[in-house]
Amino acid sequence: MKRVAIVGEEREVSTKGKLNAYRREGKIPGVLYGKIVDTYYVAVNEKEFLKLEKSAGRSAIYDLTIQGKSYPTIIKEIQIDPIKRNIIHIDFEAVDLEKPVYTSIPVVTVGEAKGVKKGGILDQTIHEIEVEGLLTDLPDRVEVDVSNLDIKDVIYVKDLKL
């Protein structure tokens, strides 16, 4: 898995108005929690996070630095505003890199299916899969070569090579 660093600041448990003030300042409120860390209410820079998310993806290991201490984390949940479609809250879960975790990794298709060239439609019903393992051993994503798929052909999760 990719590993990226992001700096956050500790914030107070706040009212809706204060959380919106953070957002107006270009920060995304969030929470850092886990078995290996006390719970921190945090805020991260929105532009920095979006840049890292675009380059590394949501399944990356985010080294979140709070008060000068860095914690390896995974993104457990991102809340999106249903109207504006922007991120309004992030849950970071601190993890022990020596212990297996249960997480999601994206499934992406590679190539153009034969069936699509014949006028068919590629219907990808699963966009991520749940996996368990050491974060450092898990892939960033699972690539599925669909170039040999003809009309009515199917690939099952059991056919994926991890």
OpenMM code with the backbone's topology and positions (N, CA, C; nanometers):
from openmm import Vec3, app, unit

residues = "MET LYS ARG VAL ALA ILE VAL GLY GLU GLU ARG GLU VAL SER THR LYS GLY LYS LEU ASN ALA TYR ARG ARG GLU GLY LYS ILE PRO GLY VAL LEU TYR GLY LYS ILE VAL ASP THR TYR TYR VAL ALA VAL ASN GLU LYS GLU PHE LEU LYS LEU GLU LYS SER ALA GLY ARG SER ALA ILE TYR ASP LEU THR ILE GLN GLY LYS SER TYR PRO THR ILE ILE LYS GLU ILE GLN ILE ASP PRO ILE LYS ARG ASN ILE ILE HIS ILE ASP PHE GLU ALA VAL ASP LEU GLU LYS PRO VAL TYR THR SER ILE PRO VAL VAL THR VAL GLY GLU ALA LYS GLY VAL LYS LYS GLY GLY ILE LEU ASP GLN THR ILE HIS GLU ILE GLU VAL GLU GLY LEU LEU THR ASP LEU PRO ASP ARG VAL GLU VAL ASP VAL SER ASN LEU ASP ILE LYS ASP VAL ILE TYR VAL LYS ASP LEU LYS LEU".split()
positions = [
    Vec3(0.0833, -0.1198, 0.0000),
    Vec3(0.0000, 0.0000, 0.0000),
    Vec3(0.0870, 0.1251, 0.0000),
    Vec3(0.0360, 0.2272, -0.0654),
    Vec3(0.1069, 0.3546, -0.0642),
    Vec3(0.1003, 0.4135, 0.0754),
    Vec3(0.2005, 0.4942, 0.1056),
    Vec3(0.2060, 0.5575, 0.2370),
    Vec3(0.2332, 0.7060, 0.2162),
    Vec3(0.1485, 0.7903, 0.2748),
    Vec3(0.1621, 0.9352, 0.2603),
    Vec3(0.1528, 1.0008, 0.3973),
    Vec3(0.2071, 1.1206, 0.4071),
    Vec3(0.2059, 1.1933, 0.5341),
    Vec3(0.1150, 1.3148, 0.5237),
    Vec3(0.0412, 1.3398, 0.6306),
    Vec3(-0.0454, 1.4576, 0.6382),
    Vec3(-0.0401, 1.5115, 0.7807),
    Vec3(-0.0429, 1.6431, 0.7918),
    Vec3(-0.0385, 1.7075, 0.9230),
    Vec3(-0.1785, 1.7552, 0.9583),
    Vec3(-0.2187, 1.7280, 1.0798),
    Vec3(-0.3482, 1.7732, 1.1288),
    Vec3(-0.3298, 1.8549, 1.2547),
    Vec3(-0.4346, 1.9203, 1.2950),
    Vec3(-0.4301, 1.9952, 1.4207),
    Vec3(-0.5410, 1.9444, 1.5107),
    Vec3(-0.5132, 1.9454, 1.6398),
    Vec3(-0.6158, 1.9029, 1.7336),
    Vec3(-0.7193, 2.0144, 1.7443),
    Vec3(-0.8451, 1.9752, 1.7542),
    Vec3(-0.9534, 2.0721, 1.7688),
    Vec3(-1.0406, 2.0308, 1.8865),
    Vec3(-1.1256, 2.1219, 1.9273),
    Vec3(-1.2188, 2.0932, 2.0368),
    Vec3(-1.3389, 2.0151, 1.9841),
    Vec3(-1.4041, 1.9420, 2.0744),
    Vec3(-1.5347, 1.8853, 2.0407),
    Vec3(-1.6245, 2.0065, 2.0227),
    Vec3(-1.6848, 2.0197, 1.9057),
    Vec3(-1.7472, 2.1469, 1.8703),
    Vec3(-1.8940, 2.1355, 1.8355),
    Vec3(-1.9523, 2.2535, 1.8276),
    Vec3(-2.0898, 2.2650, 1.7807),
    Vec3(-2.0891, 2.2650, 1.6279),
    Vec3(-2.2057, 2.2540, 1.5700),
    Vec3(-2.2205, 2.2556, 1.4248),
    Vec3(-2.1636, 2.3853, 1.3661),
    Vec3(-2.1862, 2.4964, 1.4348),
    Vec3(-2.1369, 2.6256, 1.3876),
    Vec3(-1.9851, 2.6313, 1.3825),
    Vec3(-1.9185, 2.5774, 1.4856),
    Vec3(-1.7718, 2.5779, 1.4867),
    Vec3(-1.7154, 2.4840, 1.3802),
    Vec3(-1.7832, 2.3712, 1.3591),
    Vec3(-1.7381, 2.2789, 1.2541),
    Vec3(-1.7492, 2.3449, 1.1172),
    Vec3(-1.8570, 2.4186, 1.0950),
    Vec3(-1.8729, 2.4911, 0.9686),
    Vec3(-1.7681, 2.6007, 0.9541),
    Vec3(-1.7272, 2.6621, 1.0660),
    Vec3(-1.6215, 2.7632, 1.0619),
    Vec3(-1.4895, 2.6997, 1.0175),
    Vec3(-1.4596, 2.5801, 1.0673),
    Vec3(-1.3402, 2.5074, 1.0214),
    Vec3(-1.3463, 2.4862, 0.8700),
    Vec3(-1.4622, 2.4453, 0.8221),
    Vec3(-1.4776, 2.4183, 0.6786),
    Vec3(-1.4578, 2.5453, 0.5960),
    Vec3(-1.5088, 2.6587, 0.6457),
    Vec3(-1.4904, 2.7865, 0.5755),
    Vec3(-1.3430, 2.8262, 0.5710),
    Vec3(-1.2649, 2.7819, 0.6706),
    Vec3(-1.1207, 2.8097, 0.6748),
    Vec3(-1.0415, 2.7139, 0.5859),
    Vec3(-1.1108, 2.6233, 0.5166),
    Vec3(-1.0425, 2.5295, 0.4287),
    Vec3(-0.9915, 2.4059, 0.4999),
    Vec3(-1.0555, 2.3713, 0.6113),
    Vec3(-1.0148, 2.2535, 0.6882),
    Vec3(-1.1294, 2.1532, 0.6924),
    Vec3(-1.0928, 2.0262, 0.7009),
    Vec3(-1.1922, 1.9201, 0.7137),
    Vec3(-1.1853, 1.8666, 0.8558),
    Vec3(-1.2955, 1.8751, 0.9316),
    Vec3(-1.2951, 1.8175, 1.0657),
    Vec3(-1.2929, 1.6650, 1.0579),
    Vec3(-1.2363, 1.6057, 1.1605),
    Vec3(-1.2308, 1.4600, 1.1643),
    Vec3(-1.2032, 1.4105, 1.3040),
    Vec3(-1.1833, 1.2803, 1.3119),
    Vec3(-1.1523, 1.2172, 1.4396),
    Vec3(-1.0443, 1.1127, 1.4150),
    Vec3(-0.9529, 1.1016, 1.5102),
    Vec3(-0.8493, 0.9985, 1.5092),
    Vec3(-0.8764, 0.9084, 1.6278),
    Vec3(-0.8910, 0.7787, 1.6028),
    Vec3(-0.9185, 0.6849, 1.7114),
    Vec3(-0.8526, 0.5517, 1.6800),
    Vec3(-0.8513, 0.4643, 1.7764),
    Vec3(-0.7967, 0.3305, 1.7555),
    Vec3(-0.7509, 0.2698, 1.8863),
    Vec3(-0.7129, 0.1438, 1.8805),
    Vec3(-0.6695, 0.0722, 2.0003),
    Vec3(-0.5353, 0.1221, 2.0514),
    Vec3(-0.4544, 0.1806, 1.9629),
    Vec3(-0.3192, 0.2201, 2.0018),
    Vec3(-0.3059, 0.3701, 2.0311),
    Vec3(-0.4181, 0.4414, 2.0338),
    Vec3(-0.4113, 0.5863, 2.0518),
    Vec3(-0.5357, 0.6349, 2.1264),
    Vec3(-0.5190, 0.7433, 2.2012),
    Vec3(-0.6352, 0.8102, 2.2593),
    Vec3(-0.7125, 0.8771, 2.1457),
    Vec3(-0.8386, 0.9049, 2.1684),
    Vec3(-0.9196, 0.9702, 2.0659),
    Vec3(-0.8841, 1.1184, 2.0589),
    Vec3(-0.8589, 1.1663, 1.9378),
    Vec3(-0.8320, 1.3077, 1.9125),
    Vec3(-0.9357, 1.3581, 1.8130),
    Vec3(-0.9879, 1.4765, 1.8390),
    Vec3(-1.0701, 1.5454, 1.7402),
    Vec3(-0.9740, 1.6327, 1.6618),
    Vec3(-0.9721, 1.6163, 1.5305),
    Vec3(-0.8694, 1.6779, 1.4479),
    Vec3(-0.9312, 1.7575, 1.3334),
    Vec3(-0.8468, 1.8346, 1.2682),
    Vec3(-0.8832, 1.9034, 1.1440),
    Vec3(-0.7618, 1.8964, 1.0525),
    Vec3(-0.7860, 1.8668, 0.9242),
    Vec3(-0.6773, 1.8614, 0.8261),
    Vec3(-0.7065, 1.9607, 0.7141),
    Vec3(-0.6012, 2.0072, 0.6505),
    Vec3(-0.6148, 2.1010, 0.5402),
    Vec3(-0.6847, 2.0322, 0.4235),
    Vec3(-0.7932, 2.0922, 0.3753),
    Vec3(-0.8740, 2.0303, 0.2701),
    Vec3(-0.7961, 2.0124, 0.1400),
    Vec3(-0.7255, 2.1165, 0.0953),
    Vec3(-0.6516, 2.1076, -0.0312),
    Vec3(-0.5427, 2.0008, -0.0230),
    Vec3(-0.4721, 1.9972, 0.0890),
    Vec3(-0.3658, 1.8979, 0.1068),
    Vec3(-0.4238, 1.7565, 0.1059),
    Vec3(-0.5352, 1.7370, 0.1771),
    Vec3(-0.5958, 1.6042, 0.1817),
    Vec3(-0.6443, 1.5606, 0.0437),
    Vec3(-0.7126, 1.6495, -0.0286),
    Vec3(-0.7639, 1.6143, -0.1612),
    Vec3(-0.6509, 1.5796, -0.2576),
    Vec3(-0.5390, 1.6516, -0.2470),
    Vec3(-0.4230, 1.6231, -0.3309),
    Vec3(-0.3670, 1.4841, -0.2988),
    Vec3(-0.3549, 1.4524, -0.1692),
    Vec3(-0.3041, 1.3206, -0.1292),
    Vec3(-0.4013, 1.2099, -0.1674),
    Vec3(-0.5302, 1.2359, -0.1501),
    Vec3(-0.6313, 1.1358, -0.1838),
    Vec3(-0.6281, 1.1050, -0.3337),
    Vec3(-0.6084, 1.2086, -0.4140),
    Vec3(-0.6039, 1.1888, -0.5591),
    Vec3(-0.4810, 1.1076, -0.6003),
    Vec3(-0.3667, 1.1345, -0.5373),
    Vec3(-0.2437, 1.0648, -0.5766),
    Vec3(-0.2310, 0.9261, -0.5140),
    Vec3(-0.2731, 0.9105, -0.3888),
    Vec3(-0.2519, 0.7831, -0.3183),
    Vec3(-0.3785, 0.6999, -0.3049),
    Vec3(-0.4939, 0.7634, -0.3119),
    Vec3(-0.6197, 0.6911, -0.2962),
    Vec3(-0.6632, 0.6826, -0.1507),
    Vec3(-0.7868, 0.6395, -0.1319),
    Vec3(-0.8414, 0.6289, 0.0035),
    Vec3(-0.7894, 0.5078, 0.0779),
    Vec3(-0.7360, 0.4107, 0.0056),
    Vec3(-0.6907, 0.2888, 0.0719),
    Vec3(-0.5449, 0.2972, 0.1171),
    Vec3(-0.4817, 0.4123, 0.1021),
    Vec3(-0.3416, 0.4287, 0.1418),
    Vec3(-0.3278, 0.4340, 0.2941),
    Vec3(-0.2039, 0.4216, 0.3392),
    Vec3(-0.1724, 0.4430, 0.4804),
    Vec3(-0.1407, 0.5919, 0.4942),
    Vec3(-0.2160, 0.6610, 0.5775),
    Vec3(-0.1947, 0.8034, 0.6018),
    Vec3(-0.1223, 0.8193, 0.7349),
    Vec3(0.0019, 0.8700, 0.7306),
    Vec3(0.0741, 0.9001, 0.8537),
    Vec3(0.0267, 1.0371, 0.9004),
    Vec3(-0.0653, 1.0375, 0.9959),
    Vec3(-0.1271, 1.1605, 1.0457),
    Vec3(-0.0470, 1.2129, 1.1639),
    Vec3(0.0056, 1.3339, 1.1509),
    Vec3(0.0840, 1.3951, 1.2574),
    Vec3(-0.0034, 1.4928, 1.3346),
    Vec3(-0.0160, 1.4671, 1.4651),
    Vec3(-0.0917, 1.5537, 1.5562),
    Vec3(-0.0001, 1.5884, 1.6725),
    Vec3(0.0149, 1.7159, 1.7009),
    Vec3(0.0981, 1.7637, 1.8114),
    Vec3(0.2388, 1.7044, 1.8059),
    Vec3(0.2959, 1.6956, 1.6864),
    Vec3(0.4324, 1.6474, 1.6702),
    Vec3(0.4493, 1.4963, 1.6739),
    Vec3(0.3418, 1.4218, 1.6944),
    Vec3(0.3499, 1.2755, 1.6980),
    Vec3(0.2764, 1.2190, 1.5769),
    Vec3(0.3408, 1.1237, 1.5095),
    Vec3(0.2837, 1.0656, 1.3880),
    Vec3(0.2202, 0.9302, 1.4171),
    Vec3(0.1018, 0.9087, 1.3589),
    Vec3(0.0279, 0.7836, 1.3764),
    Vec3(-0.0023, 0.7244, 1.2389),
    Vec3(0.0318, 0.5965, 1.2159),
    Vec3(-0.0117, 0.5335, 1.0911),
    Vec3(-0.1622, 0.5090, 1.0985),
    Vec3(-0.2350, 0.5564, 0.9984),
    Vec3(-0.3811, 0.5458, 1.0013),
    Vec3(-0.4343, 0.4978, 0.8668),
    Vec3(-0.5568, 0.4473, 0.8719),
    Vec3(-0.6329, 0.4216, 0.7505),
    Vec3(-0.7597, 0.5053, 0.7594),
    Vec3(-0.8163, 0.5361, 0.6453),
    Vec3(-0.9416, 0.6108, 0.6442),
    Vec3(-1.0542, 0.5106, 0.6627),
    Vec3(-1.1236, 0.5239, 0.7728),
    Vec3(-1.2331, 0.4317, 0.8025),
    Vec3(-1.3627, 0.4792, 0.7377),
    Vec3(-1.3841, 0.6109, 0.7379),
    Vec3(-1.5068, 0.6642, 0.6781),
    Vec3(-1.4853, 0.8086, 0.6357),
    Vec3(-1.5456, 0.8442, 0.5237),
    Vec3(-1.5491, 0.9831, 0.4776),
    Vec3(-1.6947, 1.0195, 0.4571),
    Vec3(-1.7369, 1.1293, 0.5194),
    Vec3(-1.8745, 1.1756, 0.5025),
    Vec3(-1.8762, 1.2858, 0.3971),
    Vec3(-1.9693, 1.2731, 0.3040),
    Vec3(-1.9820, 1.3665, 0.1921),
    Vec3(-2.1131, 1.4430, 0.2053),
    Vec3(-2.1070, 1.5748, 0.1825),
    Vec3(-2.2286, 1.6556, 0.1806),
    Vec3(-2.3116, 1.6127, 0.0599),
    Vec3(-2.4382, 1.5745, 0.0805),
    Vec3(-2.5183, 1.5228, -0.0306),
    Vec3(-2.5524, 1.6271, -0.1376),
    Vec3(-2.5482, 1.7535, -0.1023),
    Vec3(-2.5813, 1.8589, -0.1985),
    Vec3(-2.4552, 1.9118, -0.2673),
    Vec3(-2.3588, 1.9563, -0.1881),
    Vec3(-2.2380, 2.0179, -0.2430),
    Vec3(-2.1343, 1.9160, -0.2896),
    Vec3(-2.1451, 1.7905, -0.2437),
    Vec3(-2.0547, 1.6809, -0.2801),
    Vec3(-1.9115, 1.7016, -0.2309),
    Vec3(-1.8933, 1.7827, -0.1267),
    Vec3(-1.7601, 1.8002, -0.0697),
    Vec3(-1.7481, 1.7185, 0.0595),
    Vec3(-1.6252, 1.6935, 0.1013),
    Vec3(-1.6009, 1.6147, 0.2224),
    Vec3(-1.6324, 1.7007, 0.3441),
    Vec3(-1.7125, 1.6467, 0.4371),
    Vec3(-1.7464, 1.7227, 0.5573),
    Vec3(-1.6874, 1.6612, 0.6841),
    Vec3(-1.6401, 1.5359, 0.6782),
    Vec3(-1.5822, 1.4730, 0.7973),
    Vec3(-1.5034, 1.3490, 0.7568),
    Vec3(-1.3918, 1.3260, 0.8271),
    Vec3(-1.3080, 1.2085, 0.8010),
    Vec3(-1.2825, 1.1352, 0.9322),
    Vec3(-1.2955, 1.0025, 0.9295),
    Vec3(-1.2577, 0.9176, 1.0427),
    Vec3(-1.1254, 0.8498, 1.0091),
    Vec3(-1.0215, 0.8805, 1.0878),
    Vec3(-0.8921, 0.8147, 1.0743),
    Vec3(-0.8817, 0.7094, 1.1841),
    Vec3(-0.8490, 0.5859, 1.1481),
    Vec3(-0.8284, 0.4814, 1.2482),
    Vec3(-0.6790, 0.4519, 1.2571),
    Vec3(-0.6216, 0.4740, 1.3765),
    Vec3(-0.4805, 0.4430, 1.3984),
    Vec3(-0.4641, 0.2916, 1.4004),
    Vec3(-0.3610, 0.2428, 1.3323),
    Vec3(-0.3411, 0.0980, 1.3210),
    Vec3(-0.1991, 0.0599, 1.3606),
    Vec3(-0.1858, -0.0638, 1.4065),
    Vec3(-0.0559, -0.1228, 1.4353),
    Vec3(-0.0121, -0.1935, 1.3079),
    Vec3(0.0968, -0.1493, 1.2482),
    Vec3(0.1407, -0.2053, 1.1209),
    Vec3(0.1894, -0.3495, 1.1333),
    Vec3(0.2058, -0.3977, 1.2567),
    Vec3(0.2508, -0.5355, 1.2794),
    Vec3(0.1344, -0.6329, 1.2950),
    Vec3(0.0113, -0.5814, 1.2966),
    Vec3(-0.1064, -0.6669, 1.3148),
    Vec3(-0.1975, -0.6575, 1.1926),
    Vec3(-0.2640, -0.7698, 1.1577),
    Vec3(-0.3547, -0.7662, 1.0427),
    Vec3(-0.4760, -0.6768, 1.0685),
    Vec3(-0.5229, -0.6129, 0.9624),
    Vec3(-0.6427, -0.5296, 0.9702),
    Vec3(-0.7410, -0.5730, 0.8621),
    Vec3(-0.8655, -0.5365, 0.8808),
    Vec3(-0.9729, -0.5623, 0.7860),
    Vec3(-1.0033, -0.4298, 0.7183),
    Vec3(-0.9866, -0.4225, 0.5863),
    Vec3(-1.0054, -0.2964, 0.5159),
    Vec3(-1.0538, -0.3213, 0.3727),
    Vec3(-1.0839, -0.2136, 0.3017),
    Vec3(-1.1304, -0.2215, 0.1624),
    Vec3(-1.0202, -0.1761, 0.0683),
    Vec3(-1.0105, -0.2417, -0.0472),
    Vec3(-0.9215, -0.1938, -0.1522),
    Vec3(-1.0005, -0.1879, -0.2828),
    Vec3(-0.9703, -0.0888, -0.3675),
    Vec3(-1.0474, -0.0717, -0.4906),
    Vec3(-1.0189, -0.1802, -0.5945),
    Vec3(-1.1207, -0.2092, -0.6733),
    Vec3(-1.1097, -0.3009, -0.7868),
    Vec3(-1.1238, -0.2161, -0.9127),
    Vec3(-1.0224, -0.2195, -1.0000),
    Vec3(-1.0259, -0.1397, -1.1227),
    Vec3(-1.0101, -0.2305, -1.2437),
    Vec3(-1.0781, -0.1951, -1.3509),
    Vec3(-1.0685, -0.2739, -1.4735),
    Vec3(-0.9566, -0.2194, -1.5613),
    Vec3(-0.8921, -0.3115, -1.6335),
    Vec3(-0.7829, -0.2760, -1.7234),
    Vec3(-0.8148, -0.3344, -1.8607),
    Vec3(-0.7961, -0.2561, -1.9639),
    Vec3(-0.8216, -0.3030, -2.0997),
    Vec3(-0.9647, -0.2754, -2.1429),
    Vec3(-0.9896, -0.3026, -2.2711),
    Vec3(-1.1248, -0.2865, -2.3250),
    Vec3(-1.1793, -0.4241, -2.3607),
    Vec3(-1.2941, -0.4559, -2.3072),
    Vec3(-1.3541, -0.5880, -2.3275),
    Vec3(-1.3960, -0.6080, -2.4728),
    Vec3(-1.3804, -0.7330, -2.5212),
    Vec3(-1.4250, -0.7676, -2.6568),
    Vec3(-1.5740, -0.7390, -2.6728),
    Vec3(-1.6505, -0.7691, -2.5687),
    Vec3(-1.7946, -0.7469, -2.5729),
    Vec3(-1.8313, -0.6006, -2.5890),
    Vec3(-1.7523, -0.5114, -2.5304),
    Vec3(-1.7770, -0.3674, -2.5439),
    Vec3(-1.7504, -0.3241, -2.6878),
    Vec3(-1.6464, -0.3807, -2.7483),
    Vec3(-1.6150, -0.3475, -2.8881),
    Vec3(-1.7270, -0.3913, -2.9823),
    Vec3(-1.8026, -0.4935, -2.9398),
    Vec3(-1.9149, -0.5436, -3.0206),
    Vec3(-2.0457, -0.4707, -2.9900),
    Vec3(-2.0391, -0.3697, -2.9021),
    Vec3(-2.1589, -0.2925, -2.8706),
    Vec3(-2.2194, -0.3231, -2.7350),
    Vec3(-2.1583, -0.4129, -2.6590),
    Vec3(-2.2087, -0.4463, -2.5259),
    Vec3(-2.1692, -0.3419, -2.4230),
    Vec3(-2.2127, -0.3640, -2.3003),
    Vec3(-2.1832, -0.2728, -2.1897),
    Vec3(-2.1125, -0.3514, -2.0807),
    Vec3(-2.0035, -0.2961, -2.0290),
    Vec3(-1.9321, -0.3575, -1.9176),
    Vec3(-1.9984, -0.3111, -1.7889),
    Vec3(-2.0521, -0.4037, -1.7134),
    Vec3(-2.1221, -0.3718, -1.5886),
    Vec3(-2.0373, -0.4199, -1.4713),
    Vec3(-1.9677, -0.3266, -1.4079),
    Vec3(-1.8845, -0.3602, -1.2917),
    Vec3(-1.9684, -0.3382, -1.1667),
    Vec3(-2.0046, -0.4460, -1.0992),
    Vec3(-2.0931, -0.4350, -0.9830),
    Vec3(-2.0173, -0.4195, -0.8523),
    Vec3(-1.8917, -0.4594, -0.8490),
    Vec3(-1.8119, -0.4464, -0.7267),
    Vec3(-1.6954, -0.3522, -0.7556),
    Vec3(-1.6885, -0.2433, -0.6803),
    Vec3(-1.5831, -0.1448, -0.7012),
    Vec3(-1.4751, -0.1509, -0.5942),
    Vec3(-1.4995, -0.2262, -0.4879),
    Vec3(-1.3977, -0.2492, -0.3859),
    Vec3(-1.4269, -0.3811, -0.3165),
    Vec3(-1.3198, -0.4414, -0.2627),
    Vec3(-1.3369, -0.5676, -0.1912),
    Vec3(-1.2782, -0.5544, -0.0516),
    Vec3(-1.3368, -0.6295, 0.0389),
    Vec3(-1.2898, -0.6325, 0.1769),
    Vec3(-1.1790, -0.7369, 0.1870),
    Vec3(-1.0665, -0.6971, 0.2468),
    Vec3(-0.9537, -0.7882, 0.2635),
    Vec3(-0.9016, -0.7788, 0.4064),
    Vec3(-0.8272, -0.8798, 0.4462),
    Vec3(-0.7644, -0.8791, 0.5778),
    Vec3(-0.6182, -0.9151, 0.5603),
    Vec3(-0.5310, -0.8408, 0.6266),
    Vec3(-0.3882, -0.8681, 0.6196),
    Vec3(-0.3091, -0.7523, 0.6765),
    Vec3(-0.1769, -0.7663, 0.6739),
    Vec3(-0.0908, -0.6564, 0.7159),
    Vec3(-0.0998, -0.5459, 0.6112),
    Vec3(-0.1155, -0.4237, 0.6551),
    Vec3(-0.1300, -0.3124, 0.5606),
    Vec3(-0.0116, -0.3023, 0.4664),
    Vec3(0.1064, -0.3307, 0.5179),
    Vec3(0.2257, -0.3187, 0.4342),
    Vec3(0.2312, -0.4263, 0.3261),
    Vec3(0.1527, -0.5340, 0.3397),
    Vec3(0.1508, -0.6425, 0.2409),
    Vec3(0.0359, -0.6317, 0.1412),
    Vec3(-0.0620, -0.5473, 0.1692),
    Vec3(-0.1800, -0.5375, 0.0831),
    Vec3(-0.1509, -0.4504, -0.0392),
    Vec3(-0.2096, -0.4843, -0.1548),
    Vec3(-0.1902, -0.4008, -0.2740),
    Vec3(-0.2713, -0.2714, -0.2631),
    Vec3(-0.2307, -0.1704, -0.3412),
    Vec3(-0.3046, -0.0436, -0.3458),
    Vec3(-0.4416, -0.0636, -0.4082),
    Vec3(-0.4472, -0.1548, -0.5049),
    Vec3(-0.5715, -0.1828, -0.5754),
    Vec3(-0.5598, -0.3194, -0.6422),
    Vec3(-0.6730, -0.3731, -0.6815),
    Vec3(-0.6762, -0.4987, -0.7556),
    Vec3(-0.7137, -0.4646, -0.8992),
    Vec3(-0.6256, -0.4996, -0.9923),
    Vec3(-0.6524, -0.4738, -1.1335),
    Vec3(-0.7080, -0.5999, -1.1981),
    Vec3(-0.8156, -0.5842, -1.2724),
    Vec3(-0.8804, -0.6959, -1.3402),
    Vec3(-0.8726, -0.6713, -1.4904),
    Vec3(-0.8030, -0.7600, -1.5615),
    Vec3(-0.7909, -0.7487, -1.7069),
    Vec3(-0.9203, -0.7987, -1.7707),
    Vec3(-0.9924, -0.7088, -1.8352),
    Vec3(-1.1209, -0.7447, -1.8961),
    Vec3(-1.1109, -0.7562, -2.0484),
    Vec3(-0.9907, -0.7474, -2.1028),
    Vec3(-0.9756, -0.7444, -2.2488),
    Vec3(-1.0244, -0.8720, -2.3175),
    Vec3(-1.0318, -0.9852, -2.2473),
    Vec3(-1.0807, -1.1098, -2.3080),
    Vec3(-1.2282, -1.1368, -2.2794),
    Vec3(-1.2959, -1.0439, -2.2120),
    Vec3(-1.4377, -1.0645, -2.1802),
    Vec3(-1.5251, -1.0405, -2.3030),
    Vec3(-1.6063, -1.1384, -2.3339),
    Vec3(-1.7006, -1.1247, -2.4441),
    Vec3(-1.8392, -1.0975, -2.3849),
    Vec3(-1.9377, -1.0798, -2.4674),
    Vec3(-2.0739, -1.0560, -2.4202),
    Vec3(-2.1180, -1.1747, -2.3351),
    Vec3(-2.1792, -1.1463, -2.2212),
    Vec3(-2.2299, -1.2427, -2.1229),
    Vec3(-2.1207, -1.3150, -2.0436),
    Vec3(-1.9926, -1.2792, -2.0623),
    Vec3(-1.8871, -1.3364, -1.9790),
    Vec3(-1.8893, -1.2692, -1.8425),
    Vec3(-1.8435, -1.3428, -1.7411),
    Vec3(-1.8480, -1.2943, -1.6030),
    Vec3(-1.7151, -1.3241, -1.5349),
    Vec3(-1.6706, -1.2329, -1.4503),
    Vec3(-1.5563, -1.2576, -1.3623),
    Vec3(-1.6090, -1.2507, -1.2198),
    Vec3(-1.5799, -1.3537, -1.1410),
    Vec3(-1.6228, -1.3594, -1.0013),
    Vec3(-1.5077, -1.3182, -0.9098),
    Vec3(-1.5413, -1.2804, -0.7875),
    Vec3(-1.4393, -1.2432, -0.6896),
    Vec3(-1.3402, -1.3576, -0.6711),
    Vec3(-1.3878, -1.4806, -0.6719),
    Vec3(-1.2986, -1.5962, -0.6543),
    Vec3(-1.1966, -1.6071, -0.7677),
    Vec3(-1.2223, -1.5425, -0.8823),
    Vec3(-1.1299, -1.5455, -0.9958),
    Vec3(-1.0190, -1.4404, -0.9846),
    Vec3(-1.0319, -1.3472, -0.8905),
    Vec3(-0.9334, -1.2399, -0.8768),
    Vec3(-0.8031, -1.2944, -0.8209),
    Vec3(-0.6929, -1.2396, -0.8706),
    Vec3(-0.5610, -1.2783, -0.8210),
    Vec3(-0.5106, -1.1665, -0.7305),
    Vec3(-0.4986, -1.1975, -0.6030),
    Vec3(-0.4534, -1.0963, -0.5065),
    Vec3(-0.3053, -1.1102, -0.4799),
] * unit.nanometer
topology = app.Topology()
chain = topology.addChain("A")
for resn in residues:
    res = topology.addResidue(resn, chain)
    for name in ("N", "CA", "C"):
        topology.addAtom(name, app.Element.getBySymbol(name[0]), res)
